Structure formats: structure tokens, C-alpha cells
């Protein structure tokens, strides 16, 4: 009698950033999964998800390797992508965390590391193919914004693959994220009184709900998908559909005026994101999720449903070109159409006067 092949041993998975955000969402999903033998939660403080092993440590600590020696798969979700974070501090944290995770995993002989960046690394451009294939060139501009962090992290991954050929690294690139506590250039775009567009070009809108990112992370942790993996809703929404759903009208401006003004405002510290980040709300960057689709994976959330939740979550919030407004400022933004570009000239003049004073 020929013996039946043994079923592969279920892996032990560790999750960084496990106490909050996407890390907590993923941890809650896999905590009771029969596909993992044990689940280890790593964060600077103990979280509230039961049934897992908590290990309290700063993910940037070089001693991390000693705490993951019994791990098969590490899913790295400890990151700071806050628009209002200090850019230098944010990037230093994100790069140090990713570098430590990759180095420690190689030292501890972890079999697989899964990281999340963004489909933003493909860049948003008026002549982008719709949708972009997963193996499309990385064409985003490197700057001080969140996109620059993603590009630097992916560069770390490429160097790590050369330095540690025995380590498997999977990178998930989600479309524009939607869900509770998600705060980005895209979500703030929908907090404005008008939807900014550029003359001669119409964006296509694709979203990725956190629930779908979590299910894709689970497949990546199990090794069902590997390499570079795009994640997002099926298809996309046209600008006209988005305007109809949101009830927001567009404000169309020349590209030079839009990006020139945004860059001046950013240099003055008035808006949190560099001008290049505006590309992601006026130009297309839709991705084809071929790797996931081939496994039979389907998103739970349509683009329409994700946008509907985004619109629900933005209630009571006001922003103009990424700058969050409140109280009196928010009331003033409704005064006229040019506000969606920022009440620009006036804001710049006031800022300059204050600097001279």
C-alpha cells in the first residue's frame, strides 16, 4: 500500500501592528482560523484580540529576531501613513520598521514575509492603461509624501531579496483604501465641497475595502499568492458615476494652475501632501488584480459599495486639497466654487504676509 502524502503543517503566523488599524483587523480574522497553527501578535502595547500570543516589543527593535524564532510567516502591518504626521519622522519610522522586519526575519529563518504598500507606486497619469497590469512599471514620483514611503519600502524589499535569497517576500498593492479610520488623500478628496478635476482628463475610481485587503493578506500569508499582488474592487467607476453617487459637482481647472497652486501651498505648510499626490484624485491608476482572481478570490465590496461607505464615513468632515478644516474654516469653505482649489490666492497671500511679519 502506497502511503498517502502528509498534509503540510499549518504555519505559525505573526502580525506586527496588531493592536490597531489594519493589523488588528487581520489579527481578528486569523485568530480563529484553522489554517494557522498559532497566531502571534506583535505591537508596542497589548491589544484586545483574544486567543493569540501577545509579544510586546517595538517592531524597530533589533532584538525582534529573538522574538520571532518560532514563526513561519510574518505579516508586517505596523506603519504610519498619516497625512498630518511629520514627513521626516513618518518616513524614518516606516523605513526602519520595514528594514528591521526583513533583517530579523532572515536572521530568524522566517519562511515568508508579507508587506503592504499601495497601487500608488504605479503612478497616476492621464495616459495610464486602464486597468494597469500587476507587472506594469513602477512610475510614481518619489517625494516627501506617503507615495515616497511606499517606493522606499519596495526598494528595501528588492535589496532584501538579493541579500537573503532564502526569504520569500510578498508585497500587496491595494487600490485606494476605504474603511473605518482610513485617512488619505483620496478620502479627503471627498470631504471637499467640490470634486477637483483637471481639464482634458477624467479619473477612473477603484477602491479597496479593508475587508478585502484582509482576505488578500490571508491568502498571501498562506502562500496562495506571492510576489507583487494588486488588490481592489472589480472594474472601476467613471467620474460621472462618482458625482451622481456623491451629489458633489466637479470643479475643472487647468493642470498647471492646479498643481502649481498645490505645490506652493505645500511649501508654505498649508496643505499636508505634496502636489504630486493630487495626481491620484485627477488621473487614473486602476489595477488588474490578476493574481488574486486566478485563485478564485473575489472582493466582497464593489466599488459602488466602498464609495458609499466612504461617503458615509466622511459626514461632518471638511477638507480642501487635503487640508482638514473645522469649525469656522469649514463654514467658510462653502462660500464659493473656487474653494475646492483652495481659496488659493488668498491663503497664499495671508501666509506670505505672516512670514514677512
C-alpha positions as CSV (number, residue, x, y, z in Angstrom):
1,X,0.0,0.0,0.0
2,X,1.4,3.4,-1.0
3,X,1.3,5.8,1.9
4,X,-0.8,8.9,1.4
5,X,1.3,12.1,1.4
6,X,1.2,14.1,4.6
7,X,-0.7,17.3,4.7
8,X,1.7,20.3,5.1
9,X,2.0,21.5,8.6
10,X,-0.2,24.6,9.2
11,X,2.1,27.6,9.7
12,X,2.6,29.9,12.7
13,X,1.9,33.5,11.7
14,X,2.9,36.7,13.4
15,X,1.3,40.1,12.8
16,X,3.1,43.4,13.5
17,X,1.0,46.5,14.3
18,X,-1.5,44.0,15.8
19,X,-3.2,46.3,18.3
20,X,-4.9,48.7,15.9
21,X,-5.9,49.5,12.4
22,X,-5.4,47.0,9.6
23,X,-3.1,44.9,11.8
24,X,-6.0,44.4,14.3
25,X,-8.5,43.7,11.5
26,X,-6.2,41.0,10.1
27,X,-5.4,39.6,13.5
28,X,-9.1,39.3,14.4
29,X,-9.6,37.4,11.1
30,X,-6.8,34.8,11.5
31,X,-7.1,34.4,15.3
32,X,-9.7,31.7,14.9
33,X,-8.6,30.3,11.5
34,X,-7.9,26.6,11.3
35,X,-5.4,27.4,8.5
36,X,-2.8,28.7,11.1
37,X,-1.4,26.6,13.9
38,X,-0.8,29.6,16.1
39,X,-1.1,33.3,15.9
40,X,1.4,35.8,17.4
41,X,0.5,39.4,17.8
42,X,3.4,42.0,17.9
43,X,3.0,45.6,19.0
44,X,4.3,48.2,21.4
45,X,1.2,47.6,23.6
46,X,-1.1,44.6,24.2
47,X,-4.3,44.7,22.2
48,X,-7.8,43.4,22.8
49,X,-8.0,40.4,20.4
50,X,-8.2,37.2,22.4
51,X,-6.9,33.7,21.6
52,X,-3.5,34.9,20.3
53,X,0.0,35.1,21.8
54,X,0.9,38.8,22.5
55,X,4.6,39.9,22.4
56,X,5.1,43.5,23.4
57,X,8.0,45.0,21.5
58,X,8.8,47.9,19.2
59,X,9.0,46.5,15.7
60,X,12.1,48.6,15.1
61,X,14.0,46.9,18.0
62,X,16.9,44.8,16.7
63,X,16.0,42.2,19.3
64,X,12.9,41.4,17.2
65,X,14.8,38.4,15.7
66,X,14.8,36.8,19.1
67,X,11.0,37.1,19.4
68,X,10.2,35.5,16.1
69,X,12.4,32.5,16.0
70,X,9.4,30.2,16.2
71,X,7.5,32.0,13.3
72,X,6.8,30.6,9.8
73,X,5.1,33.7,8.3
74,X,5.3,37.3,9.4
75,X,2.7,39.8,8.1
76,X,4.1,43.3,8.6
77,X,1.3,45.9,9.2
78,X,3.0,48.3,11.6
79,X,3.2,51.6,9.6
80,X,2.4,55.3,9.9
81,X,0.7,56.8,6.8
82,X,-1.0,59.7,8.5
83,X,-1.3,62.8,6.2
84,X,-0.7,65.0,9.2
85,X,2.4,63.2,10.5
86,X,5.7,64.9,10.3
87,X,7.1,63.7,6.9
88,X,10.6,63.1,8.2
89,X,9.5,61.2,11.3
90,X,6.9,59.2,9.4
91,X,9.4,58.0,6.8
92,X,12.1,57.3,9.3
93,X,9.6,55.1,11.3
94,X,8.3,53.3,8.2
95,X,11.7,52.5,6.7
96,X,13.3,51.5,10.0
97,X,10.3,49.2,10.8
98,X,10.4,47.5,7.3
99,X,14.1,47.1,7.4
100,X,14.1,45.6,10.9
101,X,11.3,43.2,9.9
102,X,13.1,42.0,6.8
103,X,16.5,41.6,8.5
104,X,15.1,40.0,11.6
105,X,13.0,37.6,9.6
106,X,16.0,36.5,7.6
107,X,18.1,36.1,10.8
108,X,15.3,34.1,12.4
109,X,14.7,31.9,9.3
110,X,11.2,33.0,8.9
111,X,9.9,31.4,5.7
112,X,7.7,34.2,4.3
113,X,7.2,38.0,4.9
114,X,4.1,39.8,3.7
115,X,4.1,43.6,3.4
116,X,1.6,46.2,2.2
117,X,2.5,49.2,0.1
118,X,0.0,50.7,-2.4
119,X,-1.0,50.6,-6.1
120,X,0.0,54.3,-6.0
121,X,3.6,53.1,-6.8
122,X,2.4,52.6,-10.4
123,X,1.8,56.3,-10.6
124,X,-1.3,58.2,-11.7
125,X,-1.1,59.6,-15.2
126,X,-3.6,60.8,-17.9
127,X,-2.3,58.2,-20.4
128,X,-2.2,55.2,-17.9
129,X,-3.6,51.9,-19.3
130,X,-6.9,51.1,-17.6
131,X,-6.5,48.8,-15.9
132,X,-2.8,48.6,-15.2
133,X,-1.3,45.0,-15.2
134,X,0.4,43.9,-12.0
135,X,3.8,43.9,-13.8
136,X,3.4,47.4,-15.1
137,X,6.4,49.6,-14.4
138,X,6.7,51.4,-11.1
139,X,6.4,55.0,-12.3
140,X,5.3,57.1,-9.3
141,X,7.3,60.2,-8.4
142,X,9.4,59.9,-5.3
143,X,8.7,62.8,-2.9
144,X,8.2,63.6,0.7
145,X,4.6,62.2,0.7
146,X,3.2,58.8,1.5
147,X,3.9,57.5,-2.0
148,X,7.6,58.2,-1.5
149,X,7.5,56.0,1.6
150,X,5.9,53.1,-0.4
151,X,8.6,53.4,-3.1
152,X,11.4,53.3,-0.5
153,X,9.9,50.3,1.2
154,X,9.6,48.4,-2.1
155,X,13.3,49.3,-2.7
156,X,14.1,47.8,0.6
157,X,12.3,44.6,-0.4
158,X,14.3,44.3,-3.6
159,X,17.6,44.7,-1.8
160,X,16.4,42.2,0.8
161,X,15.6,39.6,-1.9
162,X,19.2,39.9,-3.2
163,X,20.7,39.8,0.3
164,X,18.5,37.0,1.6
165,X,17.6,34.7,-1.3
166,X,16.0,32.2,1.1
167,X,13.4,34.7,2.3
168,X,10.1,34.8,0.4
169,X,8.6,38.3,0.3
170,X,5.1,39.1,-0.9
171,X,4.0,42.7,-1.5
172,X,0.4,43.7,-1.6
173,X,-0.5,46.8,-3.5
174,X,-4.1,47.9,-2.7
175,X,-6.1,50.5,-4.6
176,X,-7.5,53.5,-2.7
177,X,-8.3,52.1,0.7
178,X,-11.7,52.6,2.3
179,X,-12.9,51.7,5.8
180,X,-13.1,53.0,9.3
181,X,-10.2,55.1,10.4
182,X,-8.8,55.3,6.8
183,X,-7.5,58.8,6.2
184,X,-5.8,59.5,2.9
185,X,-5.5,62.0,0.0
186,X,-8.4,60.1,-1.7
187,X,-10.7,60.0,1.3
188,X,-10.1,63.7,2.0
189,X,-10.9,64.5,-1.7
190,X,-14.5,63.5,-0.9
191,X,-14.6,65.8,2.1
192,X,-14.3,68.9,-0.2
193,X,-17.3,71.0,-1.3
194,X,-16.4,70.2,-4.9
195,X,-14.5,67.4,-6.7
196,X,-11.4,68.8,-8.3
197,X,-10.7,67.7,-11.9
198,X,-8.2,68.6,-14.5
199,X,-9.3,69.8,-17.9
200,X,-9.0,67.2,-20.6
201,X,-8.8,64.2,-18.3
202,X,-11.3,62.2,-16.3
203,X,-10.2,59.9,-13.4
204,X,-11.4,56.4,-13.0
205,X,-12.2,55.3,-9.5
206,X,-11.2,52.0,-8.0
207,X,-11.4,51.3,-4.2
208,X,-10.1,48.6,-1.9
209,X,-12.1,48.0,1.3
210,X,-10.1,46.9,4.3
211,X,-12.2,43.7,4.5
212,X,-10.9,42.7,1.0
213,X,-7.3,43.7,1.9
214,X,-7.6,41.4,4.9
215,X,-8.8,38.5,2.9
216,X,-6.0,39.0,0.4
217,X,-3.5,39.2,3.2
218,X,-4.7,35.8,4.5
219,X,-4.0,34.2,1.0
220,X,-0.6,35.8,0.9
221,X,0.2,34.6,4.4
222,X,-0.7,31.1,3.3
223,X,1.4,31.3,0.2
224,X,-1.5,31.0,-2.2
225,X,-0.4,34.3,-3.9
226,X,3.2,35.6,-3.9
227,X,5.4,38.2,-5.5
228,X,3.6,41.5,-6.3
229,X,-0.1,41.3,-5.8
230,X,-2.7,44.1,-6.6
231,X,-5.8,44.3,-4.6
232,X,-9.0,46.2,-5.4
233,X,-12.6,46.1,-6.4
234,X,-13.7,44.7,-9.8
235,X,-13.6,47.3,-12.6
236,X,-13.9,51.0,-11.8
237,X,-16.3,53.9,-11.6
238,X,-16.4,56.8,-14.1
239,X,-16.3,60.3,-12.8
240,X,-19.9,60.8,-13.8
241,X,-21.0,57.9,-11.6
242,X,-19.0,59.2,-8.7
243,X,-20.6,62.6,-9.0
244,X,-24.0,61.1,-9.2
245,X,-23.5,59.0,-6.1
246,X,-21.8,61.7,-4.0
247,X,-24.0,64.6,-5.0
248,X,-20.8,66.6,-5.5
249,X,-20.2,68.6,-8.6
250,X,-16.8,68.9,-10.2
251,X,-14.6,72.0,-10.4
252,X,-12.5,71.7,-13.6
253,X,-9.2,73.6,-13.8
254,X,-6.1,73.6,-16.0
255,X,-3.4,71.2,-14.8
256,X,-0.7,73.9,-14.5
257,X,-2.9,76.0,-12.2
258,X,-3.9,73.0,-10.1
259,X,-0.5,71.5,-9.4
260,X,1.3,74.8,-9.3
261,X,-1.0,76.2,-6.6
262,X,-1.0,72.9,-4.7
263,X,2.8,72.9,-4.6
264,X,3.0,76.5,-3.4
265,X,0.5,75.7,-0.6
266,X,2.5,72.6,0.4
267,X,5.8,74.6,0.5
268,X,4.1,77.1,2.8
269,X,2.9,74.3,5.1
270,X,-0.8,74.9,4.4
271,X,-1.6,71.5,2.8
272,X,-0.2,68.2,4.2
273,X,0.6,66.4,0.9
274,X,2.9,67.4,-2.0
275,X,1.3,68.4,-5.3
276,X,2.2,65.1,-6.9
277,X,-0.3,63.4,-4.5
278,X,-3.1,65.2,-6.3
279,X,-2.4,63.1,-9.3
280,X,-4.2,60.3,-7.6
281,X,-7.5,62.1,-7.5
282,X,-7.5,63.5,-11.0
283,X,-5.7,60.8,-13.1
284,X,-6.4,57.0,-13.4
285,X,-4.5,54.3,-11.5
286,X,-6.8,51.4,-11.7
287,X,-5.2,48.0,-11.3
288,X,-5.9,44.5,-12.6
289,X,-6.0,42.0,-9.7
290,X,-5.0,39.1,-11.9
291,X,-3.0,37.1,-9.2
292,X,-5.9,37.1,-6.8
293,X,-8.5,36.4,-9.5
294,X,-6.7,33.3,-10.7
295,X,-7.0,31.8,-7.2
296,X,-10.8,32.3,-7.3
297,X,-10.7,35.3,-4.9
298,X,-13.4,37.8,-5.3
299,X,-13.8,41.1,-3.4
300,X,-16.7,41.3,-1.0
301,X,-17.1,45.0,-1.7
302,X,-18.0,46.5,-5.0
303,X,-16.5,49.9,-5.9
304,X,-20.0,51.4,-5.5
305,X,-20.4,49.9,-2.0
306,X,-17.0,51.1,-1.0
307,X,-17.6,54.6,-2.2
308,X,-21.0,54.6,-0.4
309,X,-19.2,53.8,2.9
310,X,-16.5,56.4,2.2
311,X,-19.2,59.0,1.8
312,X,-21.0,57.9,4.9
313,X,-17.7,58.0,6.9
314,X,-16.8,61.5,5.7
315,X,-20.0,63.0,7.1
316,X,-19.2,66.1,9.2
317,X,-15.7,66.4,7.9
318,X,-14.4,69.1,5.6
319,X,-11.2,69.3,3.7
320,X,-9.8,71.4,0.8
321,X,-6.9,69.8,-1.2
322,X,-6.1,67.5,1.6
323,X,-6.2,70.2,4.3
324,X,-8.6,69.2,7.1
325,X,-10.8,72.1,8.1
326,X,-13.0,72.5,11.2
327,X,-15.4,75.0,12.8
328,X,-15.3,78.4,11.3
329,X,-12.9,77.4,8.5
330,X,-15.3,74.6,7.4
331,X,-18.2,77.1,7.2
332,X,-16.2,79.5,5.0
333,X,-15.3,76.8,2.5
334,X,-18.9,76.7,1.3
335,X,-18.7,80.3,0.2
336,X,-17.8,79.8,-3.4
337,X,-16.7,77.4,-6.1
338,X,-13.0,78.4,-6.1
339,X,-12.7,77.0,-2.6
340,X,-12.3,73.5,-4.0
341,X,-8.9,74.6,-5.3
342,X,-8.3,76.1,-2.1
343,X,-9.3,79.7,-1.9
344,X,-5.8,79.6,-3.1
345,X,-4.6,83.0,-3.8
346,X,-6.0,84.4,-0.6
347,X,-4.4,81.7,1.5
348,X,-1.1,82.2,-0.1
349,X,-1.1,85.9,0.4
350,X,-2.1,85.6,4.1
351,X,0.7,83.1,4.7
352,X,3.3,85.3,3.0
353,X,2.2,88.3,5.0
354,X,2.5,86.3,8.2
355,X,6.0,85.1,7.2
356,X,7.2,88.7,6.4
357,X,5.7,89.9,9.7
